[in-house]
Amino acid sequence: MMKQSRRELNKLQCRQRILKASRQLFSATGYDETTMEDVAERAGVSKATLYNYFPSKDSLLMGIAEAELEDVRQLIAGALQDEPSGVEKLRLALLTFVMDSINYVPLSRKITYLNSQEGSGLFATRLGMLEIFRALVEEAQEKGELSRETPAGDIVDLVMGAYLTALFQWPGIGSCSRERCVERLDRLFRMVLAGVLRPERGDGEAGV
């Protein structure tokens, strides 16, 4: 069983190495200009190994998007498990999506554009992102932090709008310092939720 676990760990590490290499190349060189051979060379694996994990560049995009969703899910289930405020969990989930996107802005924009199209294989990852936001919104509503009169789906749209604004509307987002981006995103987060935050809780008590 130990050998099996070690083998599974090696496979996971290899997959992560491939995804990291593809993120770097897609961002630096461009998706269309990057070849599978380039990814294999950067990741330090053979082409056969690469194709065993990812049969195409499109599957690499899918893998990158799915890995980001899994990172946020693990954050919520782990580090944020004992966070009492649902609104604060929502803010930190949004912050994680935005800050991770900043590291690879052109690639993140491409993935976001593709996963907005229902015919795209990446559409499922958009649904996954919306499900994460919806679960946190509903938690905040149950705790009385967000208005229960407003449909959860409408609040999710607001939060998703904040993500899209940061990714597509902020000039120079790729060179934005973490401190500046956090400050700006927190301000945007407060504004988009201004109409649905329960007034009696206040910003500080709600975690924003």
GUVEXPA-84486 format. One record per residue (C-alpha): residue in one letter; x, y negated, z; chain; residue number from 1. Coordinates in steps of 0.001 Angstrom, whole numbers, plus 500000, padded with zeros to 6 digits. Each point is the difference from the previous one (the first is absolute). Example, Ala and Ser with C-alpha at 12.3 -4.5 7.8 and 13.67 -1.06 7.14 Angstrom:
SITE aa      u      v      w ch   i
SITE  A 512300 504500 507800  A   1
SITE  S 501370 496560 499340  A   2
//
This chain:
SITE aa      u      v      w ch   i
SITE  M 500000 500000 500000  A   1
SITE  M 502927 497665 500709  A   2
SITE  K 501377 500617 496510  A   3
SITE  Q 496595 499273 498547  A   4
SITE  S 499741 496766 501979  A   5
SITE  R 503453 498937 498900  A   6
SITE  R 499097 500796 496399  A   7
SITE  E 496840 497931 500261  A   8
SITE  L 501972 497133 501548  A   9
SITE  N 502512 500136 497160  A  10
SITE  K 497168 499892 497475  A  11
SITE  L 498456 497008 501748  A  12
SITE  Q 503320 498159 500113  A  13
SITE  C 500608 500723 496320  A  14
SITE  R 496546 498693 499117  A  15
SITE  Q 500577 496856 502022  A  16
SITE  R 503377 499468 498335  A  17
SITE  I 498416 500284 496565  A  18
SITE  L 497237 497542 500882  A  19
SITE  K 502506 497517 501421  A  20
SITE  A 502103 500218 496834  A  21
SITE  S 496965 499512 497781  A  22
SITE  R 498811 496977 502011  A  23
SITE  Q 503413 498394 499661  A  24
SITE  L 500296 500684 496285  A  25
SITE  F 496436 499059 499084  A  26
SITE  S 500448 496688 501820  A  27
SITE  A 503493 499166 498770  A  28
SITE  T 499858 501358 496437  A  29
SITE  G 496286 500132 499279  A  30
SITE  Y 497607 502928 499806  A  31
SITE  D 500048 500317 496210  A  32
SITE  E 503785 499677 499787  A  33
SITE  T 500714 502614 502692  A  34
SITE  T 500332 503612 498873  A  35
SITE  M 499537 503158 501998  A  36
SITE  E 503707 500645 499450  A  37
SITE  D 500759 496661 501667  A  38
SITE  V 497938 500982 503021  A  39
SITE  A 501677 503404 500267  A  40
SITE  E 503444 498419 499852  A  41
SITE  R 499169 497336 502606  A  42
SITE  A 498441 502601 502320  A  43
SITE  G 502924 502387 499581  A  44
SITE  V 497901 502918 498790  A  45
SITE  S 499853 501988 496807  A  46
SITE  K 497354 499253 497400  A  47
SITE  A 498496 503417 500641  A  48
SITE  T 499634 499199 503683  A  49
SITE  L 498447 496631 499234  A  50
SITE  Y 497442 501505 497625  A  51
SITE  N 499202 502654 502596  A  52
SITE  Y 498871 497256 502370  A  53
SITE  F 498702 497458 497497  A  54
SITE  P 499201 501071 496422  A  55
SITE  S 499688 496434 498664  A  56
SITE  K 500617 496337 500777  A  57
SITE  D 496293 499598 500669  A  58
SITE  S 500230 502658 502705  A  59
SITE  L 502863 498014 501539  A  60
SITE  L 497721 496967 500216  A  61
SITE  M 497365 502166 501622  A  62
SITE  G 502549 501344 502458  A  63
SITE  I 501156 496497 500937  A  64
SITE  A 496431 498828 500624  A  65
SITE  E 499070 503111 501983  A  66
SITE  A 503136 499683 502141  A  67
SITE  E 499027 496442 500924  A  68
SITE  L 496522 501117 501035  A  69
SITE  E 501488 502769 502130  A  70
SITE  D 502383 497550 501688  A  71
SITE  V 497092 497756 501013  A  72
SITE  R 497920 502965 501189  A  73
SITE  Q 502910 501158 502158  A  74
SITE  L 500401 496485 501387  A  75
SITE  I 496350 499938 501037  A  76
SITE  A 500055 503507 501453  A  77
SITE  G 503346 499460 501744  A  78
SITE  A 501290 496581 501004  A  79
SITE  L 496541 498385 499926  A  80
SITE  Q 498141 502838 501685  A  81
SITE  D 499837 498223 503354  A  82
SITE  E 499361 496518 498574  A  83
SITE  P 496677 498944 501573  A  84
SITE  S 499006 497470 497331  A  85
SITE  G 498533 501234 496756  A  86
SITE  V 500599 496588 498413  A  87
SITE  E 503682 500157 500957  A  88
SITE  K 500284 503458 498423  A  89
SITE  L 498396 498586 496866  A  90
SITE  R 502434 497069 499967  A  91
SITE  L 503021 502267 500411  A  92
SITE  A 498815 502403 497299  A  93
SITE  L 499589 497084 497582  A  94
SITE  L 503391 498630 501040  A  95
SITE  T 501652 503363 499326  A  96
SITE  F 498489 500261 496520  A  97
SITE  V 501103 496456 499145  A  98
SITE  M 503509 500203 501462  A  99
SITE  D 500695 503335 498302  A 100
SITE  S 498795 498513 496707  A 101
SITE  I 502380 497054 500355  A 102
SITE  N 502968 502357 499714  A 103
SITE  Y 498881 501043 496504  A 104
SITE  V 497767 497206 498704  A 105
SITE  P 499897 500843 496243  A 106
SITE  L 499440 503682 500748  A 107
SITE  S 497343 499280 502633  A 108
SITE  R 498160 497747 497571  A 109
SITE  K 500059 502684 497322  A 110
SITE  I 498679 502644 502380  A 111
SITE  T 497304 497645 501297  A 112
SITE  Y 498907 499177 496459  A 113
SITE  L 499848 503652 498985  A 114
SITE  N 498193 501193 503103  A 115
SITE  S 497264 497438 499397  A 116
SITE  Q 498929 501875 496853  A 117
SITE  E 497598 502876 500535  A 118
SITE  G 501472 501947 497105  A 119
SITE  S 503489 499894 501476  A 120
SITE  G 501504 502883 501938  A 121
SITE  L 500997 497420 502592  A 122
SITE  F 496390 498996 500706  A 123
SITE  A 499841 502515 502852  A 124
SITE  T 502778 498151 501817  A 125
SITE  R 497956 496795 499899  A 126
SITE  L 497111 501892 501552  A 127
SITE  G 502404 501249 502654  A 128
SITE  M 501044 496445 500840  A 129
SITE  L 496371 498904 500220  A 130
SITE  E 499199 502955 502267  A 131
SITE  I 502783 498960 502381  A 132
SITE  F 498692 496446 500169  A 133
SITE  R 496390 501152 500371  A 134
SITE  A 500788 502312 502922  A 135
SITE  L 501753 497151 501814  A 136
SITE  V 497208 497530 499231  A 137
SITE  E 497387 502418 501332  A 138
SITE  E 502094 500561 503128  A 139
SITE  A 500168 496237 500565  A 140
SITE  Q 496243 499732 499463  A 141
SITE  E 499336 502766 502526  A 142
SITE  K 502162 498145 502524  A 143
SITE  G 498070 496801 499401  A 144
SITE  E 502963 498155 498479  A 145
SITE  L 498420 499594 496565  A 146
SITE  S 496411 499229 499101  A 147
SITE  R 497837 503084 499673  A 148
SITE  E 497521 498040 497906  A 149
SITE  T 502531 499752 497181  A 150
SITE  P 500372 503232 497986  A 151
SITE  A 503380 501639 500580  A 152
SITE  G 500531 500162 496240  A 153
SITE  D 499738 496207 499736  A 154
SITE  I 502650 499526 502681  A 155
SITE  V 502234 502532 498249  A 156
SITE  D 499662 497904 496839  A 157
SITE  L 501244 496974 501947  A 158
SITE  V 503018 501867 501329  A 159
SITE  M 500786 501437 496585  A 160
SITE  G 499720 496500 498594  A 161
SITE  A 502658 498848 502473  A 162
SITE  Y 502316 502774 498798  A 163
SITE  L 499471 499083 496347  A 164
SITE  T 500505 496315 500734  A 165
SITE  A 503331 500670 501675  A 166
SITE  L 501199 502337 497265  A 167
SITE  F 498870 498049 496938  A 168
SITE  Q 499486 496398 501059  A 169
SITE  W 502912 499131 502249  A 170
SITE  P 502882 498593 497933  A 171
SITE  G 503411 501384 500876  A 172
SITE  I 498558 502697 502226  A 173
SITE  G 502961 502268 499278  A 174
SITE  S 502413 497549 501621  A 175
SITE  C 497699 499064 502887  A 176
SITE  S 501572 500618 503419  A 177
SITE  R 498201 502453 502239  A 178
SITE  E 499261 497293 502570  A 179
SITE  R 498529 497674 497387  A 180
SITE  C 497896 502755 498408  A 181
SITE  V 498651 501180 503352  A 182
SITE  E 499076 496441 500955  A 183
SITE  R 498286 499351 496683  A 184
SITE  L 498183 503338 499934  A 185
SITE  D 498757 499573 503573  A 186
SITE  R 498587 496604 499074  A 187
SITE  L 498279 501468 496928  A 188
SITE  F 498688 502923 502061  A 189
SITE  R 498398 497625 502509  A 190
SITE  M 498417 497976 497222  A 191
SITE  V 498468 502932 498115  A 192
SITE  L 498534 501444 503201  A 193
SITE  A 498883 496664 501442  A 194
SITE  G 496357 500642 499141  A 195
SITE  V 499847 503528 501436  A 196
SITE  L 502153 499818 503146  A 197
SITE  R 497858 500029 503119  A 198
SITE  P 500337 496414 501349  A 199
SITE  E 499859 501015 503642  A 200
SITE  R 503171 502083 499680  A 201
SITE  G 502319 497256 498682  A 202
SITE  D 503105 500417 497911  A 203
SITE  G 502338 501042 502772  A 204
SITE  E 497665 502610 501460  A 205
SITE  A 499287 501439 496561  A 206
SITE  G 503692 500341 499249  A 207
SITE  V 500262 497435 497220  A 208
//
